[in-house]
Amino acid sequence: MAGKTPVTRRRFLKRTAATAAVCTAPALVPGSALGAGQRAAPSNRITVGLIGTGRQAIIKSMPQFYKMPDVQILAACDVDAWRLENAKNAVEKAYAKEKASGKYKGCGTCVDFNEVLDYRGLDAVLISTPDHWHAPMAIAAMEAGIDVSLEKPITRTIAEGRKLSNLAAEKKRIFRVDSELRSVPGVHRAAELVRNGRIGKIHTVTVGVPGSDVGCPPQPDMPVPKELDYERWQGPAPRATYTQKRVHTPKSYARPGWMRHLFYCDGMITNWGTHLDDGAMWCTGLERTGPVEIEGTGKYPPADSFWNVLLSFEVKYKFAGGICWTYRTERPYFKIEGDKGWIKGGFGKIEAQPASILQSKIGPDEIHFRMKSDKRDFIDSVKTRQETLEPAEVGHRVTSLCHLGHIAIQVGEKLKWNPEKERFTNNDAANAFVDKPIHTPKQPV
């Protein structure tokens, strides 16, 4: 890999003695083993470890990586043995197609994510675990000298995000939020148009996301499935007895229950917010700062519901430059309004008023953003050491915007926020949630 080989070799020398038996397959295979001419030489190949092999990884992320000729997946890690075996088989099947023999064995498997971080010759990891594991694993990877692509939302708390961003800068690690919105053509176009002044001075932003599911009745304790290491799965979360709707359906890639429980996830306010708020923050250039005022309301399920994330919400923010920002449950979109018109975007086509805005050409001396898939952006940045399109600081600020809204709803008061110091200036109860996740929903009086 051009520009990166010395770093890889230093890690190789550091790890060789300790990692020979860490995982269950060879750490690096010769280029010839993958088929003549189809895959880059080992010295030019980015080696990737997968931490978390649930539905997002196996359906969305892994196929993108093993289709890249300059990438090799070395190992996979999961606390669910069924998912881990499926991931290993999927990787080896993909690489086997490139061999004349039609066979390939070489994807390591691990249960403990620390073993992946010690894997000989590893350049980068993709972390696609439940949310409560995101920041701890990413921090551990960067401390080990490994570049990170991290599934959104990247944190459960604002303090986690600040630590993660500072560490990426200190260790000079490449970091990419694993979110595809900046690779959507309409969002890319909207960002260039707005950032180059086509709608004039921005005054209003509206962001919509889907609401969450209904609540869930109390759940019985259940035996832990034999394929699941439940203790490792819980990790930094509060200890709780196993029940299926707390984790995921055994031997399935259905939408998991942990996404609706505050021990592990903040729900749609961060899950979809880190897509659509991200698009709006990119367009407005507010992606490295935060609001100065926040107030919000929201509806949680009944007190006896097992799933307990917000069902619906509306949050209003003010930014120092005068922009008023509304974030609410509705449908997925963002709308940026200026004194010369507006642009609306999301996962589909963009709209504008006046419509002629969309025909505007971006000049050679204006702001341009590169257009790549999120995975390609990450891999290219690992090679060049160029900052990704959604680096740690940006991911932290986007996720923080969502956390600030959740905290305002939980506290039930208008909050004043210092985006430089990242503390509330008028509410100690709110500041407590800067450093700890919301585990118990606020219930109506």
N, C-alpha and C positions, 0 to 999 in steps of 0.2 A: 504494500500500500504506500503510495507516494507520500512522503512527508510524515508518515506515522510509524514506519518500521522500527526506528530506534526506541520509541516508547514501547512497542510490542515486545521487542527483545528484552528490554529491562524487566518487564513483567514476566517474560518467559524465564529469565534467570532467577527471579525472585520466587517463582512458583514451582519450578520443575520438581524439586525434591519433595514438596509437600502434596502434590496433586496427582501423582501417578495413578492412585486407586480411588480418587474422589468420586468419579462417576463411572457409568457402566460401558463407555465406548471410547475409542481413540479420540484424542483431543484435536488432531489435525490430520487430514488425509491428503495425499499428493494430488495435484491438479489432474494428473492422468487418470486417477481413480474415478473421476466424474464424467469422463468422456472426452475424447480428443477435441480440443478447440471450443468446447461449449462453455467452459467456465474459466474465469480469470485465474492466472497463476496464483499460488498461495501468497506470495509477497504482495500482490495487488488486491487481495480479497479481504473484505471486512468480515470478521467472524462475530457471530451474534449468538447470544444465549436468550432463551425464552423463559421468563419467570411468570407463571400463570398461563394455563393452556385451556381456558374456558371458551365460551362461544365467540367472544370478540377476537381472541387470538387465532383460533383454528379456522374460523370462517372469513375473517377480514384481514388479519395481519400476516399470518404465516404465508399464505399464497403469494402475497406481494414480495416477501423476502426471498422465497426460494425460486422465484421467477427472475430475480436479478442475477446476472452472471458474475457480478463482482461481490456477491454476498454468499457466505456459507453459514448455515445454522449449525452450530456445534453441539448444543445441548438444550434440553427442555427441563423445566422444573415445575412440579405441581404436587400439592398435598392429596390430590385425588388420583389414585393409581389408574383408574379407568381412563380418565382424561389424559394422563401422562402417556399411557401406552398408545392412545389414539394419535397424540401429537407426534410421538416418535415414528409411528407407522406412516403418518402423512408426510413427514419430512423425508423419510427414507424412500417412500414410493415416488415422490417428486424427483429426487436425485437419481433414483434407479432408471428413470426414463432417459437420462442422459448418458447412460452407460451402454456399451455394446452388449454386455451380458444381460442387461435388464435387471441387475441386482445391485443393491447398495446397503451396507450396514455401517453406520458411523455417527448416529445421533445419540449423544449421551443422555442419560436421565438421572435426575436428582429429586429428592423430596425436600431437602433443606436448601433454601436459596443461597445461603452462604457458600455452599459447595460450587454453585455456578460461578460465583464471584471469584473463586480460587482456580477456576478452570484454566488450564495452560493455553496461552495464546489468544485469550478472549479480548476482543476490542470493545464490544458494546452489548447492552442488554435491552430487551423490550419487556417492560413490566406491565402486565395486564391482569392484575389481581383484584380482589375486592378493595374498595377505597381505603379502608383503615390500614392497609399495608402499603399504600403507594409511597408516601413520603419516607417511612423508615427504610424501605428497600432501596429507594433511589439515593438516599443519603449514604447508605452502606456501600452502594455501587460506586458512587463518586469518590468516596474515601478510599476505595480499593483501586482507584485510577482507571475506572471504566466509564465510558460514555453511556448516556441514558436516553431512551425514548420511553416516556411515561404516560400511560393512559390517563385521560382526564376523568374526573377532577383530580388534580395532582396532590391535593392536601385535604385534611379534615379540619385544619386550623390555620389562621393567619400566621401564627408564630412558626409553624412548620414550613410555610412557604418562604418566610424570610430566611430561615436557616438553609433551606434548600437552595435558594437563589444565591445567597452569600457563598455557600460552599462551591457551587458551580463556578463562580467567579474566582474564588481563591485557588481551587484546584485546576482551573482552566479546562474544565470538562465540557464536552459538547452535550447539550441537553435539548430535547425536543418534546413538546407536549404532543401526545399521540392523538391528535384531533385533525380531521380532514377538512374542516370548514374553509381554511385558508387556501385549500386546493380546489374549491368549487369555483368554476369560471365566473359565475355571476358575482360572488363575493369578492373575488380578486378584482373584477372590473369596478365594482362599487367602491372598493378601497382606493383605487387609483383615481377615480373621478372625484370622490369627496376630498381626498388628501390634496388634490390639485385645484381645489377651490371651485369646482363646477356648480355646487349648490350654494356658494357664498359662505357667510358666517353662520356656523352651526348654533342653533339655540335649543333644539328639542330632539331627544332620542326616545324611541319606544322599542322595547324588546319583549317579544312574546315567546312562551314555551308551553308545551302541553302540561296539563294537570296530571297528578299522580292517580294511582288506583284507589279504589275504596279501601277501607280498613279491612282487617282480618280478625276473625274471632280468636279468643285465647287458644293456644296450641298445646297439645299434650307432650310430655317428654317422650323421646323415642330412642331406641338403640342406635348407636352410631354405625353407619354403613361400614362394612369391613374394608372398603377401598379408600375410606377417608381418614386422614390423620387430623382429627378434629382439634386437638390441642394446638398443633401448628397453625391450623386455619384461623383460630381465634387470635393468636399472636398478641398484639398490643391492646386488643379490645377487652372490655369487661368479661369475666367468666360467666357463662350461662349454659344450662343444660341443652343438649342437642334436641332439635326438632327440625324437620325437613324444611319448613318455610323460613327458618333462620339462615339457611345456607343455600343449597340449590338442590334440585331434583336429582336423585341418584341416576347415573348413567343417562344423562340428558343434557342438552344445551339450551333448554328452555330459560326464559327470563328468570333470574334467581330471586329468592326471597330477601337476601341480604340488602338488595337495592332499596327496600322499603323499610329498613330498620335502622334507627339512629345509633345503634352501637357500631354500625359498619359504614354508614352512608348518610348523607344529608338529603337524599331524595332528588327530585327534579330541579330544585332550586340551584343545585350545583351540577347535576348530571347533564341536563340540557342547557343550563345557563352558561356553562363553560364552552358551549358551541356558539350560541346566538349572542351572548354578551361579548364574547371574543370578537365576533365579526364586527359588532358595533364599535368596540374599543379600537380595533384596527383602523376602521374607517375614520374615526374622529381623532386619532393620534393620542388617545388617552390611555394607551396600553401600558404605560410605565408610571402611572400615578393612580390616584383614587379620589373618591368624592370627599366633600367636606361636611355634608349633612346627609342623614339617612333616616327615613321613617317607613314603617311597613305594617301591614296587617296580613294575617294568614289563618287558614283553617286546618287544624289537625284532626285526625280521626278521633272517635270516642275514646275515653280514657282506658277502656278495657280492650282496645284493639291491639293485637299482637304487632302488626305493622303500624308504625307511628310517625312516618315522615309527613311533611306538609301535603295536603290534598290540593290546596290552591293558595295563592298569595298575590299581593300587590305591594311593590316597594317603590318609593320615590327617593331619588338621589339629587343632590346639587353638587356641581363641580365648581372649583374656584373661578373658572373663566365664565361662569354664568349659565352653563348648559344644564338644563333640567332633563332628568333621565327617569323614565318609568319602566319598571321590569315587572311583568305579571304573567300569570297563567292565562293562556288564550290559545294561540296556535304558534308554530315556530316561524318567526320572522324577526327582522329588525328594520326600523325605519329611521332615517336620519333626515332632519328638517333644517334647512338653512334659509337665509333671507332671499335666495334666488331660486329655490325649489327644494324638492326632496327626492330621496332614493330609498327604495325598499328592497331588501334582499333576504336570502336564506339559502335553503338547499336547492331551490329551483331557479327560475329566471328572475332577473331583477326588473323592477318597475321604476319609473321616474316621472316627475312632473316639474317642468315641461318635459315631454317625451324626447325632445331634441337633445337633452343632456346625454342620452345614451349613444348618440352619434358622434359625440365629441372625441377628437383624437388627442392622445397624450403625446406631447412633444418630446423630442429627444433630451431636452434639458429639464424636463419635469420629473416628478417622483415616479419611479417604476418599481414594481415588486416582481420577483421571480415567480414563475408559475410551475410548480412541481407537485407531485403527490407528497403527502407528509412523510412517507417512508423514504422516497428518493431524496427529499430534502435532508432528512436525517443522515442517510448514508453518505451523501456528498459532503455534508458538513464534517462528518467524522474524518473523511479523507483530507479535506482542505483546511480544517480547523476554523472555518468561517462560521459565524453565529447562524443558527437555524432561523427559520421564519417565525417560530414561536418558542423562543428560548425561556430559560427558567424565570427570569424577572417578569417577562410578559405573562407567562402562565401563572405565576404567583399573583400578579395584580388582577388578572381576570378572575381567578378563583376567589380572591379576596373580596371582589365586588359582590359575588354571590354570598360569601360568608357574612359580609356586613349586612346584607338584607335579612338573612336568617337571624342574625343576632338582634337586629332591630325589632323583628317580629317577636322573638323570644322575650326581650326586655319590655317591649310595649311602650317605648318612649321615643321621641325624636332625639337622635344622637348626633353629636358633633365629632368629627373624625379629623385627625391630623395625618395626612397621607405620607408625610416625611417621617414622622416618628412612629407611625402606625399604632397609635393609641387613641382611645376616645378621650375627649377633653372634659366631658361633662357627666360621665356615668361609670362608676367603679364596677357595678354589676356587669355592665357590658364588657369592660376590660377583662374580666375573668374569662370570657369566652374567646378572647384573642389567643389564649394559651391552651385552652381545653375544648374538646368537641362538645356539641350539644348532644347529650345522651337521653335526656328526658324532655318530652315536649311540654310547652306551656299549655295548660288547659284553661278554658274559659272559667271565669269566677262564677 
